[in-house]
Amino acid sequence: MEKELIINSTPTEVEIALLENSKLVELHNQKTNDNFTVGDIFLGRIKRLMPGLNAAFVDIGHPKDAFLHYTDLGPKLKSLLKYTNGAISGGINTHTLDNFKMESDIIKTGKVDHVLKKKQPILVQVLKEPISTKGPRLSCELTLPGRYIVLTPFSNVVAVSKKIANAEERKRLHLLVESIRPKNFGVIVRTAAEGKKVADLHEEIITIMKNWEDIFTQLHKAKPPLKLLSELDKTSSILRDVLTDSFNRIVINDKQLYQNIRSYMESIAPEQVKIVNHHRSNRPIFDAYGITKQIKASFGKTATMPSGAYLVIEHTEAMHVIDVNSGHKMSSNNQEEAVMRVNLEAAEEIARQLRLRDIGGIIIIDFIDMRKSEQRKELIKAMRKFMKKDRAQHTILPLSKFGLMQITRQRVRPEVNINTAEVCPTCNGTGKINATLLVIDELERDLNFIAQSRPKSKIKLQVHPFIEAYLKKGWPSLQMKWYMKYYKWMRVQSNNDFHLTQYQFYDENDDEIRLN
């Protein structure tokens, strides 16, 4: 699989597109003034306790107080509070936990007002960014991530990623990490550590421990709220989390960012520096790699698939609802096979849409009804396969008796929502049409359908004069290419009364071919 990371940098924001086999699967956007990122560590102050919710609201400098639930305090809360108070007062004089006496665990079913006090300083980490009207969500179970491992203070647990399937490799990594981990620090071994030597892991532990030392130094006589450790900018954190040997290319349009990423790559993966390229063309980078067109086609309420089937994606306060429609072009002698084909195509597109829009929470999917239980099982299996590449935690439930599939997906950031509609050229902004960029794709889809359903018919196409010129320009023109592809010559005529995206097919008797 070809993997590419295309980075578009402007003075106000950085847009990052992840392509798999030239298909857009993830889109990230970071404004230069963003202050709250998942993974940032703060010294906060307990603003108020809410026994009814079994939670606390914490001041970390955000306009809305951050939410800290009892279940996110972690069993080692007493040790964390003891270390925080000691570091602030000067009672603890080293960042290492070698001689630190751990406190007893808090109970899982306890009450928040039994373990926390109002105005108490507390070390917290951002678990979810502010979404809609909600402030950030916090956790006291701190994690310090690297490319190969994640350190967890006040813990002694060593865990190896489940994605490392080889039992011997898992055992090797477990023993290796156990021998080099700092005392009272737990370690989570990431998938990227597979096959790595002890020197690579030890070097990363030293780097992460320097970050922990920085936190300790800043805590001395600190007054909350205070940011102690900032997560890497989104570009670097994505590189750290998704970069594998399967990446073929990273392209950046900004020279300064290009040099920064090269330097970062030299530190984490020197053997892959050669895949980093600087985009020097005057053409916008997202246009050059076809990303703008894919964004136009993929966002909005409706997402159309190559077969002509389409998804309708609706958002409510409580959940997302996705409806699968076959469209008007589903023609097959075997209705069951046709339905299955559309559902499988929809499942793949839904998996892509969830990643692309970063849709989280509860997702309900209404697939086209299937009567056979084998087909239902096959659809579930396919959905799990398509979702395997998704880094967000998710759960997929089997189809209900009403034919609905339920998915829960981890939500840590606001959903990516891009308005792809363009101002209508025929009514000067009083209405909207679908993106003009897609009119040729829609034309070809309809031509393909007509070629299959009316193999012997002669076809005439009426379009706006601009579209006619576009179809006939150059050699071979699009008109000629379609003739060679579908073995059907299509006469193209202009119609000055049509607006830019309007078109109509006619048969040999000049009767309109209705596609709806």
N, C-alpha and C positions, 0 to 999 in steps of 0.2 A: 504493500500500500504506500502510495506517495503522500507524504505529509509536508505541508508548507505553512510557514507563518509569515503573513504579510502585515507590515506595521506602517500605518499612516500617521505621521506626526505633524501637528499644527501648533501654533503658539498657545492655543487654549486647551487642547486635548490630544490624547493619543488613542487611535483606534487600532485594534489588533484583530486580525481575521485568521482563523485556523482552517486550512483547507485539507481535505482528505480526498485524494484522486480528483483534484481540481474542484471539488464540491464544498461549498461553505458549510461548516458544521458548528463553529463557535464564533461569536463576535463579542469582543470586549471593548469597553469604552471607559477611559479614565480622564476626567477633567483635572487640570493642573492644580486646582484649589481644593481637591477632595481631602478632607481631614480625617475621615474614619474608614479604615480598611480592615477587613477580617484578618485577625492575627495580631493587630496592634495591642501592646500591653500598656496599661495605665495604672497610676496610683489614683484610686478614686476615693470618694467619701460617701458613706451610707447617708442618704438624704432622708429616707423614711422606710419603715418596716410595715409590711402589709400581711399580717397573720392570716387573713382570710384567703389570700392568694398563695400563702406560704412563700413569699418572695420579698425582695428589697428593691428599692429604687436607688440608683447610685449616680452621683454627680461625677462625670468624667470630662466636663467641658462642652458637652453637646447641648443645643437649645432644649432638647427633651431629655429628661433623666433616663439613664439606661436601666434595663430590666435584668435582674439577677434572681433566678428561681432557685429554690432549695436544692433541687436535683442537679443544678449546675455548680454547686459549691464544691463538690468532690469530697471524698472521705478524708483527705489530708488537710482540711480547712484549718484546723487548730495549728498545725505545723506552719502553714503559710502565714497566718496571722502573727505567730510568734516571731518568725523570720522578718516579716515586714516591720513590726514594732521595734525589733532589735536593730535592724539596719537604719531606721529613721533616727532612733535615739543614740546610736553609736555603741550599743551594748554588744553587737556582733561586729567583729572587725575583719572578717574575711567572707568572700563570696562563695567559697567552697562549702560543701555540706559534710565534710569528712568528720568533724567533731560536733556537728549539730545533733542535738538530742530530739528525735522525732516524738511528736505528741500522739495520743491515742486517736483513732478514727472517730468521726462523728457517725451517728446511726442514720441509716437510709430513710427512716420514717420519722425523723425529728422535725422540729418546728424552727422556723427561721429566727424568731425572736429569742430562742434559747441559745443560739450560737453567735448572733451578731447584735451589735448595739448601734444606736443612732449616732451619727457624726464620727463613727469609727473609720480610720483609714484602711484601705484594703487593696491588694494587688489583684487586678482583673484583666482579662483578655477579651477582645471583641469576638463574639461568636457569629453574630449576624449584623450586617450593616443596617442603618435606619431604613425602614421600608414603609412607604405611605405615611400614615400618621404616627407610626410607632418609632420609638427611639431605638438605639442599638441594644442587642441582647448580649449579655456577658457570661463568662465562665470563670471560675477560680481554679480550674484544672489547667494550669499553664502548659503550653507546648512551645518548644523552640525548634522550628523546622530547618532542616538542611536538605540537600538534594538526595542523600542516601539514607539519612536517619533523622528521627525527631527525638529530642531530649524532653523528658517530663520531670521537672523538679519534685522532690518530696515523694518519690516513688522508687520501688526496686524491681519493677516488672519489666521483663524483656519480651517484646512481641515481634513476630516476623509477619510481613504482609502475606495475606492468604493468596495473593496472585502469584507468589513464588511457589510453584506446584511441586518441584523436586524435593523429596523428603530429606535427602542427604545434604542438599544446599541449604535448606532451612536449618538443619541441625548444625552445619558448619558456621552459618552466620550467627546463630544463637550462642554457641560456645565462644566464638570470636568476640562478639559484642560484650558478652558477660565478663570477659577478661580485661576489656579496656574501658568500660563505662565508669564514670566518676561515682563515688559513693553517694547513696541517697538520690541518685538520678536514674529514672527509668528510661528505657530506649524502645522506640518503635522503629523497626527496620523497614525501609520503603522498598518498593519493587525494583527501583533503579540500582539497589545495592547488590543485586544478583551477580555473582561472579567477581565482585570487587575484592581487592586485597585489604589486609589489615591496615596498611599504611594510609590508604584512601579514607577509610572510616575513622582512623585515629586523627588524621589531619582535620576532618570535618568536625569531630568532637571538640578539638582545640578551638576551632573558629567559633562554634556555637557557645562554648564556655566563655569566650571573650565578650559575647553579647550579654550573657548572664552577669558577667563582672561589671559591664556598663550599667546594667539595671541597678546592681547593688550600689555602685558609686553615686548614681543619681538619687538614690533613696535617702542618703544621709541628710538629715534636717530638711527633707522635702515637705512641701505643703500641697495637698491635693486640691483641685485635680491637676494631674501632670502626665503627659505622654512620656513613657520611659523607653519604649522600643517600638519603632515603626516597622511594619511589614515592608518588604521590598516593594518598589513601585510595581504596578500590575504587569508591565512587560517582563521584568526580571522574575517575578513570582511565577508567571506562566511558564517561562523558560525552565525554571527550577522544577516545576511540578509535572510538565508534560514532555520535556525534552528527552527523547530516547534515540537509540541508534537508527530508528526508522525515519527520522526527520531528514528530508532531502534538501530543503532550502529555507533560509530565513532572509527576507528582503525588507529593507528599511529605506524610507525616502529621505530621512533627515540625517545629514552627515555627522552631527554631534552625537545623536542617539546611536547611529551605526557604530561609531568608535567606542561608545560606552558599552554596547552589547558585545562587541568583539572582545573588549577587555574582560567583561563578565564571563564570556564563553571560555576565554583562556584560563580563567581561574577554576571553572567547574568542569569543563570538558574540552581541553586543548586540542584533542584530536578532531573536533568538529568545527573548529574556527572557520575552516574553508567553506562551510555551507552558508556563512553570513555574507550577504551581498548588499551593495548600495545601489538603489534605484536612481539612475542619473537622468532618465528621460524627462522631457517637459510634460509628457502625458501623465495625468494623475495616476498614482500607483494602483488605486482600487479599480480604476477603469482599465488599466493595462492588464490586470489579472482577472477581469470579468467579475469582480466582487460587487461593484455597484449594481450591475444587472441582476445578480443573484439576490441582493438585498431587496431590490424592488419586487422580485418575484416571490420572495419567501416571507415577507412581513405583510401586515394588514390582516383583515378578518378572514380572507380566503387564501388558501395555498393550493395552487393547481399542480398536479403531477403530470409526467410525460404522457400518460395514457389518456389524459382528459378528465380522469377522476379528480376530485378535489376535497379538501378539508375545510370545514368552517370552524374557526377557533374563537370561542367566546370566553370572556373573563367575568367572573362574579366576585363578590367580596370573599366568599367562602371557598371557591374552587374554580378550576378551569374546566370547560366542557368542550370536547372535540367531536364533531359529527363527520362521519365518512360518507361521501356521496359518490356514486358511480359516474355521474354526469350523463349526458345524452348520447355518448358515443360507445357505450358498452354493448358490443354485439358479439354473440357467440352462440353456437348450436347447443353447447352445454352450459346452462345457466349457473349450475353449482360451481363449475370450474372458473367461470368468469367472475363470480362473486369472490371466490377464494383468491384469485389473482389480484383483484382490486384491494381486498383486505390486507394481503401481504405487502403490496406496494404502499398502502396507507400506513401500515405498521412501521415500515422503514422510514417513511417521511415523518411520521410522528416522533420517532426516536431522534431524528435530526432536528425537528422543530423544538423539542424540549431542551436540547443542548443549545441550539442557536438563540432561542429567546430567553434561555435560563429560567424556564417556567418551573416553579416549585409549589409545594403544598399538595393538595388533593387534585388529581386529574381524572375526569370521567370521560371514557371514549365510547361512542356509540358506533360500533362497526356494523356493516351490512349483515343482516341476519343469516346465520348458517345453521342448518338443521342437524348435520352429522357431527357427532361428538369427536370423531377423529380429526375433522377439520378444525374444530375449536381448539383441540390440544395442539395441533400443528401451529395455529396462530399464536397461542401462548408461547410455545417454544421459540418461534421466530421473533416475537417481541422481546423475549429475554436475550436472544442472541444479538439483536440490533441495539439493545440498551447496554450491552456489555462494555462498550467503549466509553460510556458516560461515567465521568469521574465523581459526580454527585451521588450520594447514597440514595437508593431507591428501592421500592418494593412493588412487585407486580402481582396482582391477584387474578385468579382465573375468571373467565367470563361468568357473569351472573346468569340466572335463568331468564333475565330480560335481554341478554346479549350485550351487557355493558361490562367494560373492563375498567378496573380501578387501579390507579397508580399513585403512590405517594413518592414525592421526590424532594430531597433536601433543598431548602430555600435559604440562602445566606445573603443574597443581594436582591435589589429590586429587579423585576422582570425587564428584559430589554424590549422596548416598545418603540418601533420606528413607523412613522406615518409615511406610507409609500404612495399615497394618492397625489396626482398632479392637478394643477388648475386647468379646467376644461378650456381648450382653445376656441370653442364655438360659442361659449356663453360668458367669456371674460370673467371667470371666477365665481359665477353664481352656482356652479355645480362641479362635480368631479368625475373623472374617468380613470380607468386603470392606467398604469404606467405605459407611456407611448413606447418605451424601450422594448416592450414585450409583444408588440403587434405582429412582428414577423414570425415569432414563435407560435402565436395563436393561429396565424394564417396557415403555417405548415402543419399544425396539428389537425386543422379542419380539412386541409387538402389530403392528408394521410387517411382520414376517416372516409372522405368521399371516394378516394381511389380504391379502398377496400369494399365499401358498400355499393359503389356504382362503377365496377371495373370497365364497362364498355361506354359509359357516357362521355360526351365531349363537354369540356368545362370552359366557362368564361368567368373572369373575375373582374369586378369593378371596384376601384379603389380611389383614394384621393390622389391628385397628380403627383405629389411628392413621393408617395409610396410606389406609384407606377414607375417613376424615374429610378427609384432605388432598386426595384425588382429587375429592371432591364439594363442597369448600368454594368460596364466592364465585360470581360470575357474570361471564363464563362460567367454569365450573369446568374442571379439566383433563379430566374425563370428557367434557364437552361439546366442548372444543377438539379432542380426539382423534376425536370423532364427525365433526366438520366437516372434519378433515384426512384421515381414512381412510374416510369414508362407511360406518362400521360402528359400530352401537351396542353398547356393552359394559356388561353388567350387573355391578355391583361389590357383592360381599358381604364382610362381615367374618367372620373366623374367629379366635376367642379362643385357639385352640390353636397358632396360627402365631406364630413369633418375628418380630421387627420387620421383617426384610428378606425374609421368606419369602412367596412368592406362587405361585398355581397357576391355569392357564387350563383351562376345561372347555368342551366343545361343547354343542350343543342336546340331546344325549342324556345329558348329565352325565358323559360319558367324559373322562378327563384328556387334555389335549393335551400330548403329550410333546415337548419341544424338544431334548432331548439324544440 
